[in-house]
């Protein structure tokens, strides 16, 4: 007997940013495998009595290996359980969704994907700015700040990332943003390009720090709070 797995996007962390479909899956789940960034008030929406399994990965900390997480999904689903894999943000954006789907397909287990509010959209909303601007920011691009080893990924399209007509969002930027910014400036992106550091988006202690590409590269250091960086033709807003 096989159960069913729902990959649910929890958004950036605030429980009131969950979609109705996400809430439905949480309230029907027998087992919930959750990321660290999906913990807190969101877990209070889970059906009482459901089994809760922490499988989050955080930089610099001991974390479950991906093959172990995939194995847990298969094992729980094979008992006939309704399983929720709760992922921060949107499951399909830097969430290792494909690897877990591959494991389910190999085991013949059904699944669906419930999209969530990505932290990129939530950060822009919190800052009171759009991700696009008519005539000067017609493209939005997402990039991860580090590879599996924690280094700046090889093979990045620096020409695209230095496009002054695009809004770029860098996920997991803390360790490598200085190196990325230096390369972008070297190939012509102005150091005074507007930049925004968004930390703990949607949480009570969220912080929005406006600066420039060059300034942010000098001050951004490793820290414990999740963050994203937005840079490009950003407009000034009234968000905190």
C-alpha positions as CSV (number, residue, x, y, z in Angstrom):
1,X,0.0,0.0,0.0
2,X,1.4,3.4,-1.0
3,X,0.5,6.7,0.4
4,X,0.9,10.1,-1.2
5,X,3.4,13.0,-0.8
6,X,2.6,16.7,-1.1
7,X,5.5,19.1,-1.5
8,X,4.2,22.2,0.2
9,X,5.7,25.6,0.0
10,X,5.6,27.3,3.4
11,X,6.5,30.8,2.1
12,X,9.1,32.8,3.9
13,X,7.9,31.9,7.4
14,X,4.8,33.9,8.3
15,X,1.9,31.6,8.8
16,X,-0.6,34.0,7.2
17,X,1.3,33.8,3.9
18,X,0.4,30.1,3.5
19,X,-2.0,29.3,0.7
20,X,-5.3,27.7,1.3
21,X,-4.2,24.6,-0.5
22,X,-1.0,24.4,1.7
23,X,-3.2,24.7,4.8
24,X,-5.5,21.9,3.5
25,X,-2.5,19.6,3.0
26,X,-1.1,20.4,6.5
27,X,-4.4,19.7,8.2
28,X,-4.8,16.3,6.4
29,X,-1.2,15.1,6.9
30,X,-0.2,12.0,8.8
31,X,3.5,12.9,8.6
32,X,5.2,16.2,8.1
33,X,8.9,16.4,7.1
34,X,9.8,20.0,7.6
35,X,12.7,22.4,7.0
36,X,14.2,24.6,9.7
37,X,12.8,27.7,8.0
38,X,9.3,26.2,7.9
39,X,9.2,25.6,11.7
40,X,7.7,28.0,14.2
41,X,4.1,29.2,13.9
42,X,3.5,27.3,10.6
43,X,3.8,24.0,12.4
44,X,0.9,25.0,14.6
45,X,-1.3,24.6,11.5
46,X,-0.5,20.9,11.3
47,X,-3.2,18.4,12.3
48,X,-2.9,17.4,15.9
49,X,-1.5,13.9,16.2
50,X,0.6,14.1,13.0
51,X,4.1,12.8,13.2
52,X,6.7,15.7,12.9
53,X,10.1,15.0,11.4
54,X,12.8,17.8,11.2
55,X,14.9,17.4,8.1
56,X,16.2,20.9,7.6
57,X,19.6,21.9,6.2
58,X,21.4,24.9,7.5
59,X,24.9,26.1,6.4
60,X,27.6,25.3,8.9
61,X,25.5,22.9,10.9
62,X,25.1,19.1,10.9
63,X,22.2,18.4,8.7
64,X,20.5,15.3,7.2
65,X,21.9,14.1,3.9
66,X,19.7,14.5,0.9
67,X,19.5,10.8,0.2
68,X,18.4,10.2,3.8
69,X,15.6,12.8,3.4
70,X,14.4,11.1,0.2
71,X,14.5,7.7,1.8
72,X,12.3,9.0,4.7
73,X,9.8,10.3,2.2
74,X,9.6,6.9,0.5
75,X,9.5,4.9,3.7
76,X,6.7,6.9,5.2
77,X,4.6,7.0,2.0
78,X,5.0,3.2,1.7
79,X,3.1,2.8,4.9
80,X,0.0,4.4,3.3
81,X,0.5,7.7,5.0
82,X,-0.4,11.1,3.7
83,X,3.0,12.8,3.8
84,X,3.8,16.5,3.6
85,X,7.3,17.6,2.7
86,X,7.2,21.2,4.0
87,X,9.7,23.4,2.3
88,X,10.5,27.0,2.9
89,X,9.6,29.5,0.2
90,X,8.5,27.8,-3.0
91,X,9.5,24.1,-3.4
92,X,10.7,24.6,-6.9
93,X,13.2,27.4,-6.2
94,X,16.5,26.1,-4.8
95,X,14.6,23.5,-2.8
96,X,16.1,20.3,-4.1
97,X,12.7,19.3,-5.2
98,X,13.8,17.3,-8.3
99,X,15.9,14.9,-6.2
100,X,13.0,14.0,-3.9
101,X,10.5,13.7,-6.8
102,X,13.0,11.3,-8.5
103,X,13.0,9.1,-5.5
104,X,9.2,9.0,-5.3
105,X,8.9,8.2,-9.0
106,X,11.4,5.3,-8.7
107,X,9.3,3.9,-5.8
108,X,6.0,4.4,-7.7
109,X,4.6,6.9,-5.2
110,X,2.2,9.6,-6.2
111,X,2.8,13.3,-5.3
112,X,1.7,16.8,-6.0
113,X,3.4,20.2,-5.6
114,X,1.8,23.1,-3.7
115,X,3.6,26.3,-4.7
116,X,4.5,28.9,-2.0
117,X,5.3,32.6,-1.8
118,X,9.0,32.8,-2.7
119,X,11.2,34.9,-0.4
120,X,12.1,37.1,-3.4
121,X,8.5,38.3,-3.8
122,X,8.0,38.6,0.0
123,X,11.2,40.6,0.3
124,X,10.2,43.0,-2.4
125,X,6.7,43.4,-0.9
126,X,8.1,44.0,2.6
127,X,10.4,46.7,1.2
128,X,7.5,48.3,-0.7
129,X,9.1,47.9,-4.1
130,X,8.2,45.9,-7.3
131,X,10.5,43.3,-8.8
132,X,9.9,44.8,-12.3
133,X,9.9,48.4,-13.5
134,X,8.4,49.5,-16.8
135,X,11.1,50.4,-19.3
136,X,14.1,49.7,-17.0
137,X,13.6,46.3,-15.3
138,X,11.8,44.0,-17.7
139,X,13.5,40.9,-16.5
140,X,13.8,39.2,-13.1
141,X,16.4,36.5,-12.4
142,X,17.1,34.2,-9.4
143,X,20.5,32.8,-8.6
144,X,22.0,30.8,-5.8
145,X,24.9,32.3,-4.0
146,X,26.7,29.0,-3.3
147,X,27.0,25.4,-4.6
148,X,27.0,22.2,-2.6
149,X,30.4,23.0,-1.1
150,X,29.4,26.5,0.0
151,X,31.5,28.2,-2.7
152,X,30.3,30.6,-5.4
153,X,29.0,28.3,-8.2
154,X,31.1,27.8,-11.2
155,X,29.7,28.6,-14.7
156,X,27.5,31.5,-13.6
157,X,26.5,33.7,-16.6
158,X,28.2,36.8,-15.4
159,X,27.0,38.8,-18.4
160,X,23.4,38.1,-17.5
161,X,24.0,38.8,-13.8
162,X,25.6,42.1,-14.7
163,X,22.7,43.2,-16.8
164,X,21.7,46.7,-15.6
165,X,18.2,46.2,-16.9
166,X,17.4,43.2,-14.8
167,X,16.4,42.8,-11.1
168,X,18.6,40.0,-9.7
169,X,17.8,38.1,-6.5
170,X,20.7,36.2,-4.9
171,X,19.6,33.4,-2.6
172,X,21.9,32.3,0.2
173,X,24.3,35.1,-0.4
174,X,26.2,35.6,2.9
175,X,29.4,33.7,2.2
176,X,30.0,34.6,-1.4
177,X,28.4,37.9,-2.2
178,X,31.6,39.9,-1.9
179,X,33.2,37.6,-4.5
180,X,30.2,37.8,-6.7
181,X,30.0,41.6,-6.5
182,X,33.7,42.0,-7.3
183,X,33.3,40.0,-10.5
184,X,30.2,41.9,-11.5
185,X,31.9,45.3,-11.0
186,X,35.0,44.0,-12.9
187,X,32.9,43.4,-16.0
188,X,31.1,46.7,-15.8
189,X,28.1,46.7,-13.5
190,X,28.4,50.0,-11.6
191,X,29.4,49.7,-7.9
192,X,26.6,52.2,-7.1
193,X,23.9,49.8,-8.4
194,X,21.1,49.9,-5.8
195,X,21.0,46.8,-3.6
196,X,18.8,45.5,-0.8
197,X,19.7,43.0,1.9
198,X,16.5,41.3,3.2
199,X,16.9,39.3,6.4
200,X,14.3,37.1,8.2
201,X,11.7,38.1,5.7
202,X,8.1,38.1,7.1
203,X,9.2,37.5,10.7
204,X,8.7,40.0,13.5
205,X,12.5,40.8,13.4
206,X,12.8,41.1,9.7
207,X,15.4,43.7,8.5
208,X,15.7,45.6,5.2
209,X,19.0,47.3,4.6
210,X,19.3,49.5,1.5
211,X,22.7,50.3,0.1
212,X,24.6,49.7,-3.2
213,X,26.3,46.7,-4.7
214,X,29.8,47.9,-3.7
215,X,28.8,49.0,-0.2
216,X,26.9,45.8,0.6
217,X,29.8,43.6,-0.6
218,X,32.0,45.3,2.1
219,X,29.6,44.8,5.0
220,X,27.7,41.5,4.3
221,X,29.1,38.8,6.5
222,X,28.1,35.4,7.6
223,X,25.2,35.3,10.1
224,X,22.6,33.1,11.5
225,X,19.5,34.7,9.9
226,X,18.4,33.7,6.4
227,X,18.8,36.4,3.9
228,X,18.5,37.3,0.2
229,X,20.0,40.2,-1.8
230,X,18.2,42.1,-4.5
231,X,20.1,44.4,-6.8
232,X,19.4,46.3,-10.0
233,X,17.1,49.2,-10.9
234,X,15.3,49.0,-7.6
235,X,12.9,51.8,-6.6
236,X,12.7,53.4,-3.2
237,X,9.8,52.2,-1.1
238,X,8.3,52.7,2.3
239,X,8.7,49.2,3.7
240,X,10.6,48.7,6.9
